[in-house]
């Protein structure tokens, strides 16, 4: 239980549970439709509706169309500045990546918990999700790098001007640094979202327990915690946008290495 005996478990919000009754076991595998899958679908539907409403191509764009064009132009400029003219062909992928993470982060902060039986679920607070996104980005970098440069792609791990005697050591160090990229990419988003939601849940526990303990505790514990909770929520909205931007930015930087071998 998330709350039992006046205690609130801050980790319960990350528990993956089936939403359609009992677990659906087929051939020894659990194929249940979970809350994680549900919020992925909600994220995709919300993103689809956002794009659908902003792709009217009106001569005088409305606010919705301007918002979609603004996000598209933002991602395109980021890729052009980091990769160069060849970065335009990666706009669809990086744009989809950025918008999916942004919507997932923001939807996980929505106050749907006020509806009985509902609870927001932040899919980016699970390393399996952020790790898969990171692996996809890293795989695209490898495909582009080897597809364009062949085995010359390995020259990325030997910076220009490296003394010959130092090449074996530098190659190993640069290769390990390159292979760590998908782990750091997925871990950064996962940690940022998980930590923020744990803090919000802890503050919510202070608010609820203070109310249950009486009027005096409301003024001393609940009210300050509630005010702090509002501030942290606003900060988390900013973090949600920043983390989506950082993920897309680092992906574009890694694509630059694959395209230009810097």
WOPEZI-V646762 format. One record per residue. N is the residue number from 1. RES is the residue in three letters. OMEGA is omega in whole degrees, 0 to 359 (999 if undefined). NEAR is the number of other C-alpha atoms within 12 Angstrom. D_FIRST is the distance of its C-alpha to the first C-alpha in whole Angstrom. Layout:
# WOPEZI-V646762
n	res	omega	near	d_first
N	RES	OMEGA	NEAR	D_FIRST
N	RES	OMEGA	NEAR	D_FIRST
This chain:
# WOPEZI-V646762
n	res	omega	near	d_first
1	UNK	177	13	0
2	UNK	181	18	4
3	UNK	180	18	5
4	UNK	180	11	6
5	UNK	179	10	10
6	UNK	181	17	11
7	UNK	179	21	10
8	UNK	180	23	8
9	UNK	182	24	8
10	UNK	181	24	11
11	UNK	182	24	10
12	UNK	183	22	7
13	UNK	181	32	10
14	UNK	182	29	12
15	UNK	178	22	10
16	UNK	184	25	13
17	UNK	175	24	12
18	UNK	182	19	15
19	UNK	181	21	16
20	UNK	178	14	18
21	UNK	184	11	17
22	UNK	176	13	17
23	UNK	181	17	18
24	UNK	183	17	22
25	UNK	179	12	23
26	UNK	178	9	27
27	UNK	180	7	29
28	UNK	180	9	26
29	UNK	179	9	25
30	UNK	181	14	22
31	UNK	182	17	23
32	UNK	172	21	20
33	UNK	189	21	20
34	UNK	175	24	17
35	UNK	177	26	16
36	UNK	178	30	18
37	UNK	179	25	21
38	UNK	182	25	20
39	UNK	170	34	21
40	UNK	178	27	23
41	UNK	179	21	25
42	UNK	179	24	24
43	UNK	180	30	26
44	UNK	179	25	29
45	UNK	179	18	30
46	UNK	179	21	29
47	UNK	178	28	32
48	UNK	179	19	34
49	UNK	178	17	34
50	UNK	180	24	35
51	UNK	181	27	38
52	UNK	181	17	39
53	UNK	183	21	40
54	UNK	182	23	42
55	UNK	182	22	44
56	UNK	179	18	46
57	UNK	177	16	49
58	UNK	181	14	51
59	UNK	174	9	54
60	UNK	186	10	52
61	UNK	174	17	49
62	UNK	183	17	46
63	UNK	182	16	43
64	UNK	179	21	41
65	UNK	179	24	44
66	UNK	179	23	44
67	UNK	179	19	41
68	UNK	179	28	41
69	UNK	178	25	44
70	UNK	178	20	43
71	UNK	180	27	40
72	UNK	179	28	42
73	UNK	178	21	45
74	UNK	180	24	43
75	UNK	180	36	42
76	UNK	178	31	45
77	UNK	179	25	47
78	UNK	180	31	44
79	UNK	180	34	45
80	UNK	181	24	49
81	UNK	183	20	49
82	UNK	184	28	47
83	UNK	185	30	49
84	UNK	182	22	52
85	UNK	181	18	53
86	UNK	181	21	52
87	UNK	182	31	48
88	UNK	182	26	49
89	UNK	179	20	48
90	UNK	182	34	44
91	UNK	181	31	44
92	UNK	182	20	42
93	UNK	183	26	39
94	UNK	177	42	39
95	UNK	179	36	38
96	UNK	180	30	36
97	UNK	181	34	34
98	UNK	184	36	34
99	UNK	179	36	33
100	UNK	180	40	30
101	UNK	180	40	29
102	UNK	181	37	29
103	UNK	180	36	28
104	UNK	180	42	25
105	UNK	184	41	24
106	UNK	180	37	25
107	UNK	178	34	23
108	UNK	179	37	20
109	UNK	181	37	21
110	UNK	184	24	21
111	UNK	179	17	20
112	UNK	179	14	18
113	UNK	178	17	15
114	UNK	176	10	17
115	UNK	181	10	17
116	UNK	179	9	15
117	UNK	180	9	13
118	UNK	175	17	14
119	UNK	179	27	13
120	UNK	179	33	16
121	UNK	181	38	16
122	UNK	184	43	19
123	UNK	179	43	20
124	UNK	175	45	22
125	UNK	177	39	20
126	UNK	183	32	20
127	UNK	178	27	23
128	UNK	181	19	23
129	UNK	181	26	24
130	UNK	179	36	26
131	UNK	178	29	28
132	UNK	177	23	29
133	UNK	179	35	31
134	UNK	180	35	32
135	UNK	178	25	34
136	UNK	179	23	35
137	UNK	181	35	37
138	UNK	179	32	38
139	UNK	178	23	39
140	UNK	177	27	41
141	UNK	180	35	43
142	UNK	180	31	44
143	UNK	179	20	45
144	UNK	182	27	47
145	UNK	181	27	49
146	UNK	179	23	50
147	UNK	182	16	51
148	UNK	188	19	53
149	UNK	183	20	54
150	UNK	181	17	54
151	UNK	175	17	54
152	UNK	177	17	56
153	UNK	180	24	52
154	UNK	177	23	52
155	UNK	176	27	54
156	UNK	185	32	51
157	UNK	176	28	50
158	UNK	182	26	54
159	UNK	178	22	54
160	UNK	178	15	58
161	UNK	180	11	60
162	UNK	177	16	58
163	UNK	184	13	61
164	UNK	183	13	62
165	UNK	182	11	61
166	UNK	185	17	57
167	UNK	180	21	57
168	UNK	181	17	55
169	UNK	181	17	53
170	UNK	180	23	52
171	UNK	180	23	51
172	UNK	181	18	48
173	UNK	181	18	47
174	UNK	179	21	47
175	UNK	178	21	46
176	UNK	177	15	43
177	UNK	179	16	42
178	UNK	182	25	42
179	UNK	179	21	40
180	UNK	186	18	37
181	UNK	181	28	37
182	UNK	179	31	34
183	UNK	180	26	32
184	UNK	180	26	33
185	UNK	180	36	32
186	UNK	183	36	29
187	UNK	183	29	28
188	UNK	180	29	29
189	UNK	180	42	27
190	UNK	182	35	24
191	UNK	183	24	24
192	UNK	182	34	25
193	UNK	181	42	22
194	UNK	182	33	19
195	UNK	180	25	20
196	UNK	181	33	21
197	UNK	176	40	17
198	UNK	180	28	16
199	UNK	179	27	19
200	UNK	180	34	18
201	UNK	177	32	14
202	UNK	178	29	15
203	UNK	177	30	18
204	UNK	177	32	16
205	UNK	177	27	14
206	UNK	181	32	17
207	UNK	183	32	18
208	UNK	181	24	16
209	UNK	177	28	16
210	UNK	178	25	20
211	UNK	181	22	20
212	UNK	185	18	18
213	UNK	175	17	21
214	UNK	184	15	24
215	UNK	181	15	27
216	UNK	181	14	28
217	UNK	177	19	25
218	UNK	181	20	25
219	UNK	185	18	28
220	UNK	187	19	27
221	UNK	189	26	24
222	UNK	184	27	22
223	UNK	177	23	25
224	UNK	180	19	26
225	UNK	179	29	23
226	UNK	178	27	23
227	UNK	178	20	26
228	UNK	180	22	25
229	UNK	178	27	22
230	UNK	179	21	25
231	UNK	179	18	27
232	UNK	178	26	25
233	UNK	177	30	24
234	UNK	177	19	28
235	UNK	179	22	28
236	UNK	175	30	25
237	UNK	176	27	27
238	UNK	178	21	30
239	UNK	179	30	29
240	UNK	179	40	27
241	UNK	182	29	31
242	UNK	181	25	32
243	UNK	175	36	30
244	UNK	179	38	31
245	UNK	181	32	35
246	UNK	180	27	35
247	UNK	180	42	34
248	UNK	181	39	36
249	UNK	180	31	39
250	UNK	176	33	38
251	UNK	179	42	39
252	UNK	177	40	42
253	UNK	179	31	43
254	UNK	176	37	43
255	UNK	177	40	44
256	UNK	177	31	47
257	UNK	182	32	48
258	UNK	184	37	48
259	UNK	188	33	50
260	UNK	179	26	52
261	UNK	177	28	52
262	UNK	999	20	52
